[in-house]
Every structure is written in structure tokens, then in C-alpha cells.
């Protein structure tokens, strides 16, 4: 399972640096400018918790951890690792801002974190208990995890063209550009529920236009270019 540390004002793990109060205030101001005010909520009438931008793809990473704990742990590690891999392809320098609602914020040096012999996450990308944001300093590309909806929004043209493509090969898609199947032309399909395997989701594009993964790649720029999603 992904190693975690709990914040009790102890030194953060390699690659993680606390944001000071001024930096935290600035980061949350940028967050609100990009996504609106955070709308925390336990129930579906409060979801999504942000105004999901375009382009973006929101995934359902849920899995019953009590059924096969090893699979749940592997899925969590895969999401965390793939996000770092793709962010490293676009972050220059290799730093992102990490926000954890009502908790300290961090600046994460992705290179130092990924190179650490025993990499430890202060907070993960996978939403396992709070609202987590991993984002470039200009808030143009990143991820937002919702702990109660159990969703992960991937946003920004380059991440949509890379990270969203690889995740969509095995995670169900909830929304594209903040819109669900019912009101999004990218989600034209026969009647199956919104939370569905990505492969069936892709097959729905055979009549509506090019393959979904190809369309997602087309919307993104180069970067993390080996993420073919095929």
C-alpha cells in the first residue's frame, strides 16, 4: 500500500515542503479563481465540489477495499504513480502545489519525491479521506480528488491528453468537461449507466465520431507522449 505520513507538525517526507500562511492564502485564492469556491458535501446534491473546467475528465476510482484489499491498494498506487509520471512530463521545474482542504498545503518536488528510495506521500492523489488538489503553480493542469463522491477530476489540455487517456483504459468515466452522459455530446452512447467500464464507454463513439481516447489525445498537447492509451 502507498506509504503515508500523518501531519502532526513533523518534518515532511523528501520532496514535500510546507507552504507558509501567505503561500497557502495565495494558492486558495488561485483555486477559487480557477474552480469557484469549494463546495464540500457528503451527498450527491452537493457534487461536484468544484466547477470542473474544460478540458477535463472526471473518473470513478471506487473499489471495495474489503473485497480484495490488495487490488484496492494496487489501484491507489497506480493512480498516484501515473499522475506523478504525467506531471513530470509537463512540470518545468518539476514542482506542483498540493492542497489538502483545512490542512497544511505543500510544494511537492516531483523529481525528488519520485527518486526517493522509499517515496512517502503526505497526501495522495487518490481521494482517500479529504479534498486533494495536485496542480501546476499556475493552476492550469492538475487533479482534484473528492472523498465522498469518490471521484478524480483530471484537468488541463496536456493532462487530459495523457493522464486521462491512461486512466480511462481501466477507470469508469463520470463526466467530461463537467458534464454527464445526459448533457455532453462527448458521452453519446446507448443507455448504460454513467458509471461504466471505459472500454464500453469508448465503443459508444463508433457512430458518433473518432475513438474517445483519440479525441482526448487530440485535445491535449505533446508531453508524456508515451501514454498512448491504446
C-alpha angles and dihedrals in degrees: 000000000000108000112243136189123206118226109244092146088277120143111283120243123264112301095020122107126178117243113230121234094267092049092048092051091049092048094051090046089055089046092055091046091053102039108011124245115330110256106203116195143150097216136065095248088069095049136143096039094208138034097262109222131223121283099037140123122204119206137198108230095174120139130160102253091194093058099060109353093189092057092049090050092047092050091050092049091047093054092047095046096044091050091053091047093054095041089054087058093060108024114097108203094025096247133117135182115243119201124190111186113248090359135086119294126226145204107223122205099208094196094053092044095048092045095051111113090228104024112203127195120219086193125359132229089234107084101241101153115342144027106286127187125189109184144156112257091257090051092235098121134024148084137285121200123202114202099199101040085039093223137140120208116203111196140179128062098265096046091045087053093049119015094034090051095053095042091049091063090072111009125076115246119234103177142359117209088352094302129112131223092274097060106022121089089206088065098055106147144125117288105285116132121275093248099069139134112283094234093062088043090058093047089062089072096064091097100024097056143285123352112289094236090051090050091050091051090048089056092054133071127237115284131108080027096174091069096100098160089209 
